[in-house]
Amino acid sequence: MIDDIKKRAMHRTSILEGQLRGLAKMIENEDYCMDIIAQSRAAQRALASLDKMLLENHLRTHVTHMFEEGGPQRDQAVAELLKAYDLEGR
């Protein structure tokens, strides 16, 4: 894993842990629904940000190598990305 991306991804997971703990506490305390939804949406955005970082790392490392190899490796890289984003068979 690329060092910079790893650091940012680990930081993002720490933020997510705190957001999820906060979300659980809000539900337990029966906070106002719209406030809970706002917290949930923030966690979803943080997860999407993490996904982008992980995808960047995968493209810069594994996929680059797989495309350089060509043939079945290239096909596997494409298939993995399609599967990851539920695009296979479309």
Biopython code that builds the backbone (N, CA, C, O; Angstrom):
import numpy as np
from Bio.PDB.StructureBuilder import StructureBuilder

atoms = [
    (1, "MET", "N", (0.852, -1.173, 0.000)),
    (1, "MET", "CA", (0.000, 0.000, 0.000)),
    (1, "MET", "C", (0.894, 1.232, 0.000)),
    (1, "MET", "O", (1.924, 1.259, 0.674)),
    (2, "ILE", "N", (0.505, 2.233, -0.745)),
    (2, "ILE", "CA", (1.247, 3.491, -0.808)),
    (2, "ILE", "C", (1.163, 4.172, 0.552)),
    (2, "ILE", "O", (0.074, 4.331, 1.104)),
    (3, "ASP", "N", (2.312, 4.573, 1.094)),
    (3, "ASP", "CA", (2.382, 5.100, 2.457)),
    (3, "ASP", "C", (1.407, 6.245, 2.724)),
    (3, "ASP", "O", (0.694, 6.230, 3.728)),
    (4, "ASP", "N", (1.372, 7.236, 1.834)),
    (4, "ASP", "CA", (0.496, 8.393, 2.043)),
    (4, "ASP", "C", (-0.964, 7.963, 2.074)),
    (4, "ASP", "O", (-1.730, 8.418, 2.923)),
    (5, "ILE", "N", (-1.344, 7.101, 1.165)),
    (5, "ILE", "CA", (-2.735, 6.640, 1.133)),
    (5, "ILE", "C", (-3.047, 5.819, 2.376)),
    (5, "ILE", "O", (-4.139, 5.928, 2.935)),
    (6, "LYS", "N", (-2.105, 5.006, 2.808)),
    (6, "LYS", "CA", (-2.317, 4.206, 4.019)),
    (6, "LYS", "C", (-2.552, 5.110, 5.218)),
    (6, "LYS", "O", (-3.466, 4.860, 6.005)),
    (7, "LYS", "N", (-1.742, 6.162, 5.375)),
    (7, "LYS", "CA", (-1.908, 7.092, 6.498)),
    (7, "LYS", "C", (-3.282, 7.749, 6.454)),
    (7, "LYS", "O", (-3.977, 7.830, 7.467)),
    (8, "ARG", "N", (-3.665, 8.219, 5.259)),
    (8, "ARG", "CA", (-4.967, 8.880, 5.124)),
    (8, "ARG", "C", (-6.113, 7.903, 5.360)),
    (8, "ARG", "O", (-7.118, 8.267, 5.971)),
    (9, "ALA", "N", (-5.978, 6.680, 4.888)),
    (9, "ALA", "CA", (-7.027, 5.675, 5.079)),
    (9, "ALA", "C", (-7.175, 5.315, 6.558)),
    (9, "ALA", "O", (-8.290, 5.168, 7.058)),
    (10, "MET", "N", (-6.061, 5.176, 7.244)),
    (10, "MET", "CA", (-6.120, 4.875, 8.679)),
    (10, "MET", "C", (-6.764, 6.033, 9.451)),
    (10, "MET", "O", (-7.548, 5.809, 10.373)),
    (11, "HIS", "N", (-6.435, 7.253, 9.074)),
    (11, "HIS", "CA", (-7.049, 8.428, 9.703)),
    (11, "HIS", "C", (-8.553, 8.423, 9.451)),
    (11, "HIS", "O", (-9.343, 8.690, 10.356)),
    (12, "ARG", "N", (-8.940, 8.120, 8.219)),
    (12, "ARG", "CA", (-10.366, 8.095, 7.860)),
    (12, "ARG", "C", (-11.093, 7.019, 8.668)),
    (12, "ARG", "O", (-12.221, 7.249, 9.105)),
    (13, "THR", "N", (-10.482, 5.856, 8.879)),
    (13, "THR", "CA", (-11.146, 4.809, 9.662)),
    (13, "THR", "C", (-11.306, 5.233, 11.123)),
    (13, "THR", "O", (-12.287, 4.872, 11.773)),
    (14, "SER", "N", (-10.344, 5.995, 11.635)),
    (14, "SER", "CA", (-10.483, 6.510, 13.008)),
    (14, "SER", "C", (-11.667, 7.459, 13.101)),
    (14, "SER", "O", (-12.436, 7.415, 14.061)),
    (15, "ILE", "N", (-11.807, 8.310, 12.109)),
    (15, "ILE", "CA", (-12.944, 9.230, 12.070)),
    (15, "ILE", "C", (-14.248, 8.442, 11.989)),
    (15, "ILE", "O", (-15.217, 8.752, 12.683)),
    (16, "LEU", "N", (-14.262, 7.425, 11.140)),
    (16, "LEU", "CA", (-15.464, 6.600, 10.991)),
    (16, "LEU", "C", (-15.840, 5.916, 12.309)),
    (16, "LEU", "O", (-17.014, 5.855, 12.672)),
    (17, "GLU", "N", (-14.830, 5.401, 13.020)),
    (17, "GLU", "CA", (-15.112, 4.759, 14.310)),
    (17, "GLU", "C", (-15.821, 5.727, 15.249)),
    (17, "GLU", "O", (-16.803, 5.372, 15.902)),
    (18, "GLY", "N", (-15.313, 6.950, 15.309)),
    (18, "GLY", "CA", (-15.934, 7.958, 16.167)),
    (18, "GLY", "C", (-17.338, 8.317, 15.711)),
    (18, "GLY", "O", (-18.245, 8.483, 16.526)),
    (19, "GLN", "N", (-17.506, 8.434, 14.399)),
    (19, "GLN", "CA", (-18.838, 8.749, 13.877)),
    (19, "GLN", "C", (-19.840, 7.642, 14.205)),
    (19, "GLN", "O", (-20.976, 7.923, 14.586)),
    (20, "LEU", "N", (-19.421, 6.397, 14.057)),
    (20, "LEU", "CA", (-20.336, 5.293, 14.331)),
    (20, "LEU", "C", (-20.656, 5.179, 15.820)),
    (20, "LEU", "O", (-21.790, 4.880, 16.195)),
    (21, "ARG", "N", (-19.654, 5.419, 16.666)),
    (21, "ARG", "CA", (-19.930, 5.432, 18.114)),
    (21, "ARG", "C", (-20.916, 6.546, 18.445)),
    (21, "ARG", "O", (-21.843, 6.352, 19.232)),
    (22, "GLY", "N", (-20.708, 7.712, 17.841)),
    (22, "GLY", "CA", (-21.626, 8.834, 18.052)),
    (22, "GLY", "C", (-23.024, 8.521, 17.548)),
    (22, "GLY", "O", (-24.015, 8.879, 18.186)),
    (23, "LEU", "N", (-23.103, 7.867, 16.427)),
    (23, "LEU", "CA", (-24.393, 7.489, 15.860)),
    (23, "LEU", "C", (-25.127, 6.522, 16.792)),
    (23, "LEU", "O", (-26.321, 6.687, 17.043)),
    (24, "ALA", "N", (-24.424, 5.528, 17.296)),
    (24, "ALA", "CA", (-25.038, 4.571, 18.220)),
    (24, "ALA", "C", (-25.535, 5.271, 19.484)),
    (24, "ALA", "O", (-26.613, 4.966, 19.992)),
    (25, "LYS", "N", (-24.734, 6.211, 19.981)),
    (25, "LYS", "CA", (-25.131, 6.947, 21.185)),
    (25, "LYS", "C", (-26.371, 7.789, 20.920)),
    (25, "LYS", "O", (-27.258, 7.885, 21.768)),
    (26, "MET", "N", (-26.428, 8.398, 19.737)),
    (26, "MET", "CA", (-27.595, 9.208, 19.382)),
    (26, "MET", "C", (-28.858, 8.344, 19.320)),
    (26, "MET", "O", (-29.923, 8.755, 19.781)),
    (27, "ILE", "N", (-28.729, 7.148, 18.749)),
    (27, "ILE", "CA", (-29.877, 6.241, 18.668)),
    (27, "ILE", "C", (-30.288, 5.796, 20.071)),
    (27, "ILE", "O", (-31.471, 5.799, 20.413)),
    (28, "GLU", "N", (-29.306, 5.419, 20.868)),
    (28, "GLU", "CA", (-29.578, 4.989, 22.243)),
    (28, "GLU", "C", (-30.296, 6.094, 23.026)),
    (28, "GLU", "O", (-31.217, 5.818, 23.794)),
    (29, "ASN", "N", (-29.867, 7.347, 22.825)),
    (29, "ASN", "CA", (-30.452, 8.484, 23.544)),
    (29, "ASN", "C", (-31.751, 8.977, 22.905)),
    (29, "ASN", "O", (-32.380, 9.914, 23.396)),
    (30, "GLU", "N", (-32.139, 8.335, 21.811)),
    (30, "GLU", "CA", (-33.342, 8.723, 21.074)),
    (30, "GLU", "C", (-33.298, 10.193, 20.664)),
    (30, "GLU", "O", (-34.277, 10.923, 20.821)),
    (31, "ASP", "N", (-32.152, 10.615, 20.136)),
    (31, "ASP", "CA", (-32.016, 11.980, 19.636)),
    (31, "ASP", "C", (-32.990, 12.206, 18.485)),
    (31, "ASP", "O", (-33.600, 11.271, 17.966)),
    (32, "TYR", "N", (-33.113, 13.445, 18.112)),
    (32, "TYR", "CA", (-34.001, 13.848, 17.016)),
    (32, "TYR", "C", (-33.599, 13.113, 15.737)),
    (32, "TYR", "O", (-32.425, 13.087, 15.368)),
    (33, "CYS", "N", (-34.585, 12.520, 15.070)),
    (33, "CYS", "CA", (-34.325, 11.671, 13.889)),
    (33, "CYS", "C", (-33.487, 12.371, 12.825)),
    (33, "CYS", "O", (-32.586, 11.762, 12.247)),
    (34, "MET", "N", (-33.772, 13.624, 12.565)),
    (34, "MET", "CA", (-33.038, 14.333, 11.512)),
    (34, "MET", "C", (-31.573, 14.521, 11.898)),
    (34, "MET", "O", (-30.704, 14.538, 11.026)),
    (35, "ASP", "N", (-31.293, 14.660, 13.173)),
    (35, "ASP", "CA", (-29.906, 14.749, 13.625)),
    (35, "ASP", "C", (-29.195, 13.404, 13.440)),
    (35, "ASP", "O", (-28.027, 13.362, 13.055)),
    (36, "ILE", "N", (-29.902, 12.314, 13.716)),
    (36, "ILE", "CA", (-29.327, 10.983, 13.520)),
    (36, "ILE", "C", (-29.058, 10.747, 12.039)),
    (36, "ILE", "O", (-28.009, 10.222, 11.664)),
    (37, "ILE", "N", (-30.007, 11.137, 11.211)),
    (37, "ILE", "CA", (-29.828, 10.983, 9.764)),
    (37, "ILE", "C", (-28.633, 11.795, 9.288)),
    (37, "ILE", "O", (-27.851, 11.314, 8.468)),
    (38, "ALA", "N", (-28.477, 13.009, 9.784)),
    (38, "ALA", "CA", (-27.331, 13.845, 9.392)),
    (38, "ALA", "C", (-26.016, 13.162, 9.759)),
    (38, "ALA", "O", (-25.062, 13.189, 8.982)),
    (39, "GLN", "N", (-25.966, 12.555, 10.936)),
    (39, "GLN", "CA", (-24.760, 11.843, 11.366)),
    (39, "GLN", "C", (-24.525, 10.617, 10.497)),
    (39, "GLN", "O", (-23.387, 10.322, 10.132)),
    (40, "SER", "N", (-25.589, 9.904, 10.165)),
    (40, "SER", "CA", (-25.483, 8.732, 9.310)),
    (40, "SER", "C", (-24.970, 9.119, 7.923)),
    (40, "SER", "O", (-24.118, 8.434, 7.358)),
    (41, "ARG", "N", (-25.480, 10.194, 7.390)),
    (41, "ARG", "CA", (-25.036, 10.666, 6.071)),
    (41, "ARG", "C", (-23.560, 11.070, 6.106)),
    (41, "ARG", "O", (-22.830, 10.828, 5.146)),
    (42, "ALA", "N", (-23.125, 11.676, 7.195)),
    (42, "ALA", "CA", (-21.716, 12.048, 7.333)),
    (42, "ALA", "C", (-20.836, 10.804, 7.328)),
    (42, "ALA", "O", (-19.767, 10.799, 6.718)),
    (43, "ALA", "N", (-21.283, 9.748, 8.007)),
    (43, "ALA", "CA", (-20.533, 8.491, 8.021)),
    (43, "ALA", "C", (-20.497, 7.878, 6.625)),
    (43, "ALA", "O", (-19.473, 7.328, 6.218)),
    (44, "GLN", "N", (-21.592, 7.964, 5.898)),
    (44, "GLN", "CA", (-21.632, 7.437, 4.534)),
    (44, "GLN", "C", (-20.658, 8.194, 3.625)),
    (44, "GLN", "O", (-19.991, 7.591, 2.784)),
    (45, "ARG", "N", (-20.582, 9.506, 3.796)),
    (45, "ARG", "CA", (-19.622, 10.296, 3.005)),
    (45, "ARG", "C", (-18.184, 9.926, 3.367)),
    (45, "ARG", "O", (-17.317, 9.865, 2.495)),
    (46, "ALA", "N", (-17.935, 9.680, 4.644)),
    (46, "ALA", "CA", (-16.597, 9.264, 5.068)),
    (46, "ALA", "C", (-16.239, 7.902, 4.481)),
    (46, "ALA", "O", (-15.097, 7.687, 4.075)),
    (47, "LEU", "N", (-17.194, 6.985, 4.431)),
    (47, "LEU", "CA", (-16.958, 5.678, 3.805)),
    (47, "LEU", "C", (-16.681, 5.832, 2.308)),
    (47, "LEU", "O", (-15.806, 5.160, 1.762)),
    (48, "ALA", "N", (-17.427, 6.712, 1.653)),
    (48, "ALA", "CA", (-17.205, 6.952, 0.227)),
    (48, "ALA", "C", (-15.808, 7.526, -0.002)),
    (48, "ALA", "O", (-15.145, 7.178, -0.979)),
    (49, "SER", "N", (-15.366, 8.397, 0.891)),
    (49, "SER", "CA", (-14.023, 8.962, 0.803)),
    (49, "SER", "C", (-12.968, 7.876, 0.977)),
    (49, "SER", "O", (-11.956, 7.870, 0.275)),
    (50, "LEU", "N", (-13.204, 6.962, 1.909)),
    (50, "LEU", "CA", (-12.293, 5.845, 2.121)),
    (50, "LEU", "C", (-12.240, 4.964, 0.876)),
    (50, "LEU", "O", (-11.163, 4.540, 0.456)),
    (51, "ASP", "N", (-13.398, 4.691, 0.289)),
    (51, "ASP", "CA", (-13.445, 3.894, -0.940)),
    (51, "ASP", "C", (-12.602, 4.531, -2.044)),
    (51, "ASP", "O", (-11.885, 3.831, -2.759)),
    (52, "LYS", "N", (-12.683, 5.830, -2.182)),
    (52, "LYS", "CA", (-11.904, 6.530, -3.214)),
    (52, "LYS", "C", (-10.410, 6.358, -2.979)),
    (52, "LYS", "O", (-9.646, 6.126, -3.916)),
    (53, "MET", "N", (-10.001, 6.476, -1.716)),
    (53, "MET", "CA", (-8.580, 6.292, -1.398)),
    (53, "MET", "C", (-8.116, 4.872, -1.730)),
    (53, "MET", "O", (-7.055, 4.676, -2.323)),
    (54, "LEU", "N", (-8.918, 3.898, -1.342)),
    (54, "LEU", "CA", (-8.554, 2.507, -1.588)),
    (54, "LEU", "C", (-8.538, 2.192, -3.077)),
    (54, "LEU", "O", (-7.687, 1.439, -3.551)),
    (55, "LEU", "N", (-9.481, 2.769, -3.811)),
    (55, "LEU", "CA", (-9.497, 2.581, -5.257)),
    (55, "LEU", "C", (-8.259, 3.215, -5.886)),
    (55, "LEU", "O", (-7.632, 2.619, -6.762)),
    (56, "GLU", "N", (-7.907, 4.412, -5.446)),
    (56, "GLU", "CA", (-6.698, 5.063, -5.969)),
    (56, "GLU", "C", (-5.474, 4.183, -5.735)),
    (56, "GLU", "O", (-4.656, 3.994, -6.636)),
    (57, "ASN", "N", (-5.351, 3.646, -4.521)),
    (57, "ASN", "CA", (-4.220, 2.786, -4.216)),
    (57, "ASN", "C", (-4.217, 1.558, -5.124)),
    (57, "ASN", "O", (-3.176, 1.181, -5.662)),
    (58, "HIS", "N", (-5.373, 0.944, -5.289)),
    (58, "HIS", "CA", (-5.481, -0.262, -6.110)),
    (58, "HIS", "C", (-5.108, 0.033, -7.564)),
    (58, "HIS", "O", (-4.398, -0.746, -8.201)),
    (59, "LEU", "N", (-5.588, 1.157, -8.077)),
    (59, "LEU", "CA", (-5.270, 1.521, -9.464)),
    (59, "LEU", "C", (-3.784, 1.809, -9.643)),
    (59, "LEU", "O", (-3.185, 1.403, -10.640)),
    (60, "ARG", "N", (-3.193, 2.506, -8.683)),
    (60, "ARG", "CA", (-1.784, 2.887, -8.791)),
    (60, "ARG", "C", (-0.826, 1.718, -8.569)),
    (60, "ARG", "O", (0.326, 1.768, -9.001)),
    (61, "THR", "N", (-1.291, 0.682, -7.907)),
    (61, "THR", "CA", (-0.403, -0.439, -7.604)),
    (61, "THR", "C", (-0.810, -1.685, -8.384)),
    (61, "THR", "O", (-0.207, -2.000, -9.410)),
    (62, "HIS", "N", (-1.802, -2.374, -7.915)),
    (62, "HIS", "CA", (-2.190, -3.660, -8.479)),
    (62, "HIS", "C", (-2.639, -3.571, -9.940)),
    (62, "HIS", "O", (-2.161, -4.325, -10.788)),
    (63, "VAL", "N", (-3.550, -2.655, -10.225)),
    (63, "VAL", "CA", (-4.093, -2.579, -11.587)),
    (63, "VAL", "C", (-3.003, -2.191, -12.577)),
    (63, "VAL", "O", (-2.942, -2.737, -13.678)),
    (64, "THR", "N", (-2.149, -1.260, -12.197)),
    (64, "THR", "CA", (-1.039, -0.875, -13.075)),
    (64, "THR", "C", (-0.196, -2.091, -13.424)),
    (64, "THR", "O", (0.132, -2.319, -14.588)),
    (65, "HIS", "N", (0.147, -2.863, -12.415)),
    (65, "HIS", "CA", (0.949, -4.073, -12.626)),
    (65, "HIS", "C", (0.195, -5.081, -13.496)),
    (65, "HIS", "O", (0.772, -5.671, -14.410)),
    (66, "MET", "N", (-1.076, -5.274, -13.213)),
    (66, "MET", "CA", (-1.866, -6.253, -13.958)),
    (66, "MET", "C", (-2.012, -5.868, -15.427)),
    (66, "MET", "O", (-2.001, -6.734, -16.302)),
    (67, "PHE", "N", (-2.148, -4.573, -15.696)),
    (67, "PHE", "CA", (-2.244, -4.127, -17.086)),
    (67, "PHE", "C", (-0.903, -4.293, -17.797)),
    (67, "PHE", "O", (-0.864, -4.630, -18.981)),
    (68, "GLU", "N", (0.195, -4.057, -17.076)),
    (68, "GLU", "CA", (1.516, -4.262, -17.668)),
    (68, "GLU", "C", (1.739, -5.729, -18.024)),
    (68, "GLU", "O", (2.368, -6.036, -19.036)),
    (69, "GLU", "N", (1.219, -6.638, -17.187)),
    (69, "GLU", "CA", (1.322, -8.069, -17.458)),
    (69, "GLU", "C", (0.508, -8.450, -18.688)),
    (69, "GLU", "O", (0.906, -9.315, -19.468)),
    (70, "GLY", "N", (-0.640, -7.791, -18.851)),
    (70, "GLY", "CA", (-1.507, -8.069, -19.993)),
    (70, "GLY", "C", (-2.233, -9.390, -19.882)),
    (70, "GLY", "O", (-2.200, -10.041, -18.837)),
    (71, "GLY", "N", (-2.887, -9.785, -20.956)),
    (71, "GLY", "CA", (-3.579, -11.064, -21.026)),
    (71, "GLY", "C", (-4.567, -11.294, -19.911)),
    (71, "GLY", "O", (-5.381, -10.422, -19.609)),
    (72, "PRO", "N", (-4.505, -12.476, -19.284)),
    (72, "PRO", "CA", (-5.452, -12.820, -18.217)),
    (72, "PRO", "C", (-5.376, -11.871, -17.018)),
    (72, "PRO", "O", (-6.391, -11.600, -16.378)),
    (73, "GLN", "N", (-4.190, -11.372, -16.717)),
    (73, "GLN", "CA", (-4.039, -10.430, -15.597)),
    (73, "GLN", "C", (-4.849, -9.153, -15.852)),
    (73, "GLN", "O", (-5.542, -8.649, -14.968)),
    (74, "ARG", "N", (-4.741, -8.651, -17.071)),
    (74, "ARG", "CA", (-5.489, -7.440, -17.452)),
    (74, "ARG", "C", (-6.982, -7.710, -17.344)),
    (74, "ARG", "O", (-7.721, -6.899, -16.786)),
    (75, "ASP", "N", (-7.427, -8.838, -17.872)),
    (75, "ASP", "CA", (-8.842, -9.202, -17.813)),
    (75, "ASP", "C", (-9.319, -9.329, -16.370)),
    (75, "ASP", "O", (-10.436, -8.927, -16.043)),
    (76, "GLN", "N", (-8.469, -9.887, -15.508)),
    (76, "GLN", "CA", (-8.826, -10.030, -14.095)),
    (76, "GLN", "C", (-8.996, -8.665, -13.443)),
    (76, "GLN", "O", (-9.929, -8.463, -12.665)),
    (77, "ALA", "N", (-8.108, -7.728, -13.749)),
    (77, "ALA", "CA", (-8.197, -6.383, -13.177)),
    (77, "ALA", "C", (-9.523, -5.731, -13.558)),
    (77, "ALA", "O", (-10.196, -5.135, -12.717)),
    (78, "VAL", "N", (-9.887, -5.848, -14.820)),
    (78, "VAL", "CA", (-11.145, -5.264, -15.288)),
    (78, "VAL", "C", (-12.322, -5.941, -14.589)),
    (78, "VAL", "O", (-13.238, -5.263, -14.122)),
    (79, "ALA", "N", (-12.304, -7.272, -14.513)),
    (79, "ALA", "CA", (-13.394, -8.013, -13.876)),
    (79, "ALA", "C", (-13.545, -7.640, -12.398)),
    (79, "ALA", "O", (-14.664, -7.501, -11.905)),
    (80, "GLU", "N", (-12.428, -7.480, -11.694)),
    (80, "GLU", "CA", (-12.475, -7.108, -10.276)),
    (80, "GLU", "C", (-13.113, -5.744, -10.081)),
    (80, "GLU", "O", (-13.939, -5.559, -9.187)),
    (81, "LEU", "N", (-12.731, -4.792, -10.918)),
    (81, "LEU", "CA", (-13.300, -3.452, -10.788)),
    (81, "LEU", "C", (-14.786, -3.446, -11.114)),
    (81, "LEU", "O", (-15.568, -2.782, -10.433)),
    (82, "LEU", "N", (-15.180, -4.179, -12.148)),
    (82, "LEU", "CA", (-16.606, -4.266, -12.475)),
    (82, "LEU", "C", (-17.391, -4.903, -11.336)),
    (82, "LEU", "O", (-18.489, -4.454, -11.008)),
    (83, "LYS", "N", (-16.828, -5.956, -10.728)),
    (83, "LYS", "CA", (-17.494, -6.618, -9.608)),
    (83, "LYS", "C", (-17.590, -5.707, -8.397)),
    (83, "LYS", "O", (-18.624, -5.658, -7.732)),
    (84, "ALA", "N", (-16.522, -4.991, -8.112)),
    (84, "ALA", "CA", (-16.495, -4.096, -6.944)),
    (84, "ALA", "C", (-17.576, -3.022, -7.027)),
    (84, "ALA", "O", (-18.096, -2.575, -6.004)),
    (85, "TYR", "N", (-17.908, -2.615, -8.234)),
    (85, "TYR", "CA", (-18.901, -1.550, -8.408)),
    (85, "TYR", "C", (-20.202, -2.088, -8.984)),
    (85, "TYR", "O", (-20.983, -1.336, -9.567)),
    (86, "ASP", "N", (-20.438, -3.395, -8.824)),
    (86, "ASP", "CA", (-21.679, -4.039, -9.259)),
    (86, "ASP", "C", (-22.025, -3.722, -10.697)),
    (86, "ASP", "O", (-23.184, -3.452, -11.014)),
    (87, "LEU", "N", (-21.020, -3.751, -11.582)),
    (87, "LEU", "CA", (-21.214, -3.443, -12.988)),
    (87, "LEU", "C", (-21.044, -4.657, -13.875)),
    (87, "LEU", "O", (-21.167, -4.555, -15.095)),
    (88, "GLU", "N", (-20.761, -5.807, -13.280)),
    (88, "GLU", "CA", (-20.504, -6.998, -14.071)),
    (88, "GLU", "C", (-21.763, -7.444, -14.791)),
    (88, "GLU", "O", (-22.869, -7.365, -14.259)),
    (89, "GLY", "N", (-21.569, -7.910, -16.001)),
    (89, "GLY", "CA", (-22.660, -8.474, -16.779)),
    (89, "GLY", "C", (-23.642, -7.461, -17.335)),
    (89, "GLY", "O", (-24.736, -7.831, -17.760)),
    (90, "ARG", "N", (-23.268, -6.185, -17.339)),
    (90, "ARG", "CA", (-24.175, -5.163, -17.880)),
    (90, "ARG", "C", (-23.851, -4.862, -19.300)),
    (90, "ARG", "O", (-24.508, -4.026, -19.920)),
]
sb = StructureBuilder()
sb.init_structure("model")
sb.init_model(0)
sb.init_chain("A")
sb.init_seg("    ")
for serial, (resi, resn, name, xyz) in enumerate(atoms, 1):
    if name == "N":
        sb.init_residue(resn, " ", resi, " ")
    sb.init_atom(name, np.array(xyz, "f"), 0.0, 1.0, " ", f" {name:<3s}", serial, name[0])
structure = sb.get_structure()
